[in-house]
Amino acid sequence: METDSFHRPVLLNETLTYLITKKDGVYFDGTLGGGGYSKAILENIDQGGKVIATDLDENAIIFCTEKFKNEDRIKIVSDSYRNVKSIIQTLGVNKLSGAVLDLGVSSFQLDSVASGFSYRLDSDFDLRFNKNVGQSASDVVNSFQQKEIEGIIKNFGEEKYYKKITAEIIEERKTNPIQSTSQMVEIVSKKVSPNKLNETLSRVFQAFRIFVNSELENLKLFLTDVIDVIETRGRIAIVSYHSLEDRIVKDFFNYESLSCVCPREFPVCCCDKKVRIKKLHRKIILPSSEEISNNPRARSAKLRVAEVL
Ligand SMILES: C[S@@+](CC[C@H](N)C(=O)[O-])C[C@H]1O[C@@H](n2cnc3c(N)ncnc32)[C@H](O)[C@@H]1O
């Protein structure tokens, strides 16, 4: 399979332009997917440079192990990017020259029945990147309390019909445990009008995906840890696809670029806050209209980059 059919990388040139500061640096690609970012990094560093790449999805690991079989500058690790510190330590690396995350799901995950990420394909209602770890979306909808399910759909899907949809889930599971994506589609379609159905399904599936993979927690942990292991003038680049992720990145970069966090009424600073990063662009970086027309999955992508001081 060609990389493009596995996943076409989004905002690739923009990300690379910011990320690569040293040709012989060590770069961390936390979301390997089809290896589009890792490949481009390798093409832009020299023989002394390296890439350490992680993914939770075994299909991505298998695909990229084959793809990079003749490339000895990349180390592929089947793990979560949230463990960046321990991963690089195990590999004997102290500092990174840059780190990148391209969040969300790959096209392969969206388009394959076995992955079960799309509401358009009938498969197990699972939604985990690694099917061997934690609870599936189906476990969650079949066993959680009504209030907990409402909270997931409301907070992680930002879905206003969260109460109606949850009530229908509770009703359905009394007689039929919810196992498949088509059952979830059926449940949601009973509660929203056909012209709102696709958007609502996207939000509901997004909500359970974020929850079962602890996506927001992973991102926060990654940011907190990676800043300690990036060398001075190294870069952190994050491509996000929805506002919950983007807010976490924005808030983190804002906080770490402040020199003082004392309340306004304090006459002098007494917080001892250190400025740890510099934001590298004033406006958020978005894909060009040309990229969006060639690759509609780019339409919600946003890139933020910061330099570690
Ligand atoms: C949008 S794709 C990345 C595509 C990649 N940039 C490319 O060029 O092909 C996101 C990938 O992140 C992986 N992923 C999600 N959460 C992860 C985590 N916590 N740790 C490692 N990989 C993760 C997914 O399995 C998926 O393959």
The ligand as an SDF file (V2000), in Angstrom:
LIG
                    3D

 27 29  0  0  0  0  0  0  0  0999 V2000
   -3.6030   11.5680   11.8490 C   0  0  0  0  0  0  0  0  0  0  0  0
   -2.7410   10.0850   12.1270 S   0  0  0  0  0  0  0  0  0  0  0  0
   -1.0760   10.5360   11.8410 C   0  0  0  0  0  0  0  0  0  0  0  0
   -0.6970   10.5260   10.4090 C   0  0  0  0  0  0  0  0  0  0  0  0
    0.7900   10.7270   10.1400 C   0  0  0  0  0  0  0  0  0  0  0  0
    1.2280   12.0560   10.5010 N   0  0  0  0  0  0  0  0  0  0  0  0
    1.1190   10.4650    8.6850 C   0  0  0  0  0  0  0  0  0  0  0  0
    1.7580   11.3240    8.0690 O   0  0  0  0  0  0  0  0  0  0  0  0
    0.7720    9.4040    8.1670 O   0  0  0  0  0  0  0  0  0  0  0  0
   -2.7680    9.9220   13.8700 C   0  0  0  0  0  0  0  0  0  0  0  0
   -2.0980    8.6480   14.3860 C   0  0  0  0  0  0  0  0  0  0  0  0
   -1.8880    8.8140   15.7980 O   0  0  0  0  0  0  0  0  0  0  0  0
   -2.0380    7.5610   16.4140 C   0  0  0  0  0  0  0  0  0  0  0  0
   -2.2610    7.8040   17.8500 N   0  0  0  0  0  0  0  0  0  0  0  0
   -3.3620    8.2390   18.4680 C   0  0  0  0  0  0  0  0  0  0  0  0
   -3.1520    8.3780   19.7990 N   0  0  0  0  0  0  0  0  0  0  0  0
   -1.8650    8.0050   20.0070 C   0  0  0  0  0  0  0  0  0  0  0  0
   -1.0390    7.9390   21.1640 C   0  0  0  0  0  0  0  0  0  0  0  0
   -1.4940    8.2940   22.3690 N   0  0  0  0  0  0  0  0  0  0  0  0
    0.2410    7.5500   21.0100 N   0  0  0  0  0  0  0  0  0  0  0  0
    0.7240    7.2010   19.7890 C   0  0  0  0  0  0  0  0  0  0  0  0
   -0.0160    7.2420   18.6600 N   0  0  0  0  0  0  0  0  0  0  0  0
   -1.2820    7.6400   18.7710 C   0  0  0  0  0  0  0  0  0  0  0  0
   -3.1960    6.9390   15.6750 C   0  0  0  0  0  0  0  0  0  0  0  0
   -3.2050    5.5340   15.8350 O   0  0  0  0  0  0  0  0  0  0  0  0
   -2.9200    7.3810   14.2320 C   0  0  0  0  0  0  0  0  0  0  0  0
   -2.1890    6.4140   13.5400 O   0  0  0  0  0  0  0  0  0  0  0  0
  1  2  1  0
  2  3  1  0
  2 10  1  0
  3  4  1  0
  4  5  1  0
  5  6  1  0
  5  7  1  0
  7  8  2  0
  7  9  1  0
 10 11  1  0
 11 12  1  0
 11 26  1  0
 12 13  1  0
 13 14  1  0
 13 24  1  0
 14 15  1  0
 14 23  1  0
 15 16  2  0
 16 17  1  0
 17 18  1  0
 17 23  2  0
 18 19  1  0
 18 20  2  0
 20 21  1  0
 21 22  2  0
 22 23  1  0
 24 25  1  0
 24 26  1  0
 26 27  1  0
M  CHG  2   2   1   9  -1
M  END
$$$$
